Amino acid sequence: MNAVFSGLNCLATSRPGSDCRPPEYRCATDQYVVGGASAIFLVIDSMARASPDSGAAGSVIASGGNRMIARRNDFAVFLVVVFGLSWLFALWPWIGDKKVPSVFVSSAAVWMMLTPTLAVLALWWYRRRSMPELVAETGLMLGSRPRRTVWLIVAAWFGPAAFVWSALGVSVLLGVNEFDFSLGVDWTVLIILEALVGSTLAALPLALGEELGWRGWLQPQLTGRFGIALGLVATGVIWGLWHAPLTLRGYNYPELGAWAAAVFVVTCVFFGLVLGWLRMRSGSVWPCVVAHAALNAHAIGVSAFGSLDEKPNQLLNGHGGAVGWVLLAILAAILFLLFPVRGNGHLEQVGEVGVAGAQRAGGGPGTNLR
């Protein structure tokens, strides 16, 4: 696996501009998270082996399963922590007038992805909630129908590959990008396989760091207060704005400058619709984690096939541009129409059986964070 990563990093380095993110980001990601990927799947396996009662924890499908109805102070604590820490970790790109080395930008991105989980932990400490409640109420179980959740995890693993490559194909057909096959068949297969396996596995821990906050806690609270449609859009907007410390410096859209912040908000809203459906359909955060990790992995891989002769219009091109927005909107419409979520999206309480199951999985009722 190390040889695969080294080969891809060498390839990306030899093709400057083919990836909108600095090559060091991939190196930093590998160093920080590869070792934790196996632990993620041990957690999933242990949840799948839990008693039938434990699957009911956080099983309210429409809201994603929340027992704690947030107060205004809870939203304030969560938002202050998640935005405050994100700007704190991303200070390096803003210090001084000179161009900041990309290693600092990539390191800031890695640490930023942990801040939503840190915000949830701060909130649970503030509310003096127990660890079993944290597990149940943020969707860390497999939901009331574990088999469905497992199948959604499988779909979330392979679905982003189809989306990213389809977006590139449509962009080529529309003339906003060119496809470069100069790498050859061997490298093409290697890149696709590495993205499906190595990069996705490596990205899982950091994707969990984000999704535990966004889809685990925030989305159920917002859909419970404002309904599914407005709640999902609001979650996507907050998620997109949270990236501002980096996107205001052109991160992900280097040709757009500060406008990248606004463009990325739109991308987060559309991708958030699909992630939100996964959360509500499964009652679990794990399909969202896998989909998020897989998208990041394939976004890096597919960038190696863009033409270097002409830079594509980043506002229109690929999965992060208007082409991707349209494809995501179509996908979200299909999912919500053909596989509707139950309920009206308002908060309901998790049954005592579900909490008891979570306690068996995560500890006794006296296990407090504080």
Secondary structure as the mmCIF struct_conf table of DSSP 4:
data_model
#
loop_
_struct_conf.conf_type_id
_struct_conf.id
_struct_conf.beg_label_comp_id
_struct_conf.beg_label_asym_id
_struct_conf.beg_label_seq_id
_struct_conf.end_label_comp_id
_struct_conf.end_label_asym_id
_struct_conf.end_label_seq_id
HELX_RH_AL_P HELX_RH_AL_P1 ASN A 2 SER A 14
BEND BEND1 ARG A 15 ARG A 15
TURN_TY1_P TURN_TY1_P1 PRO A 16 GLY A 17
BEND BEND2 SER A 18 ARG A 21
HELX_RH_AL_P HELX_RH_AL_P2 PRO A 23 ALA A 48
TURN_TY1_P TURN_TY1_P2 ARG A 49 ARG A 49
BEND BEND3 ALA A 50 ALA A 50
HELX_RH_3T_P HELX_RH_3T_P1 PRO A 52 ALA A 56
TURN_TY1_P TURN_TY1_P3 ALA A 57 GLY A 58
TURN_TY1_P TURN_TY1_P4 ILE A 61 SER A 63
BEND BEND4 ARG A 67 MET A 68
HELX_LH_PP_P HELX_LH_PP_P1 ILE A 69 ARG A 71
HELX_RH_AL_P HELX_RH_AL_P3 ARG A 72 PHE A 89
TURN_TY1_P TURN_TY1_P5 ALA A 90 ALA A 90
HELX_RH_3T_P HELX_RH_3T_P2 TRP A 92 TRP A 94
BEND BEND5 ILE A 95 LYS A 98
HELX_LH_PP_P HELX_LH_PP_P2 LYS A 99 PRO A 101
HELX_RH_AL_P HELX_RH_AL_P4 SER A 102 MET A 112
TURN_TY1_P TURN_TY1_P6 MET A 113 LEU A 114
HELX_RH_AL_P HELX_RH_AL_P5 THR A 115 ARG A 127
TURN_TY1_P TURN_TY1_P7 ARG A 128 ARG A 128
STRN STRN1 SER A 130 SER A 130
HELX_RH_AL_P HELX_RH_AL_P6 MET A 131 GLU A 137
TURN_TY1_P TURN_TY1_P8 THR A 138 GLY A 139
BEND BEND6 MET A 141 MET A 141
BEND BEND7 SER A 144 SER A 144
HELX_RH_AL_P HELX_RH_AL_P7 PRO A 146 LEU A 174
TURN_TY1_P TURN_TY1_P9 GLY A 175 GLY A 175
BEND BEND8 VAL A 176 VAL A 176
STRN STRN2 PHE A 179 PHE A 179
TURN_TY1_P TURN_TY1_P10 SER A 182 LEU A 183
HELX_RH_AL_P HELX_RH_AL_P8 GLY A 184 GLU A 194
HELX_RH_PI_P HELX_RH_PI_P1 ALA A 195 SER A 199
HELX_RH_AL_P HELX_RH_AL_P9 THR A 200 GLU A 211
HELX_RH_PI_P HELX_RH_PI_P2 LEU A 212 LEU A 218
HELX_RH_AL_P HELX_RH_AL_P10 GLN A 219 PHE A 226
HELX_RH_AL_P HELX_RH_AL_P11 ILE A 228 TRP A 242
TURN_TY1_P TURN_TY1_P11 HIS A 243 HIS A 243
HELX_RH_AL_P HELX_RH_AL_P12 ALA A 244 THR A 247
TURN_TY1_P TURN_TY1_P12 LEU A 248 ASN A 252
TURN_TY1_P TURN_TY1_P13 PRO A 254 LEU A 256
HELX_RH_3T_P HELX_RH_3T_P3 GLY A 257 TRP A 259
HELX_RH_AL_P HELX_RH_AL_P13 ALA A 260 SER A 282
BEND BEND9 GLY A 283 VAL A 285
HELX_RH_AL_P HELX_RH_AL_P14 TRP A 286 VAL A 302
HELX_RH_3T_P HELX_RH_3T_P4 SER A 303 PHE A 305
STRN STRN3 GLY A 306 GLY A 306
BEND BEND10 LEU A 308 GLU A 310
TURN_TY1_P TURN_TY1_P14 GLN A 314 LEU A 316
BEND BEND11 ASN A 317 GLY A 318
TURN_TY1_P TURN_TY1_P15 HIS A 319 GLY A 320
BEND BEND12 GLY A 321 GLY A 321
HELX_RH_AL_P HELX_RH_AL_P15 ALA A 322 LEU A 338
BEND BEND13 PHE A 339 PHE A 339
HELX_LH_PP_P HELX_LH_PP_P3 PRO A 340 VAL A 341
BEND BEND14 ARG A 342 GLY A 343
BEND BEND15 GLY A 345 GLY A 345
HELX_LH_PP_P HELX_LH_PP_P4 GLN A 349 GLY A 351
HELX_RH_AL_P HELX_RH_AL_P16 GLU A 352 GLY A 362
TURN_TY1_P TURN_TY1_P16 PRO A 365 GLY A 366
STRN STRN4 ASN A 368 ASN A 368
#
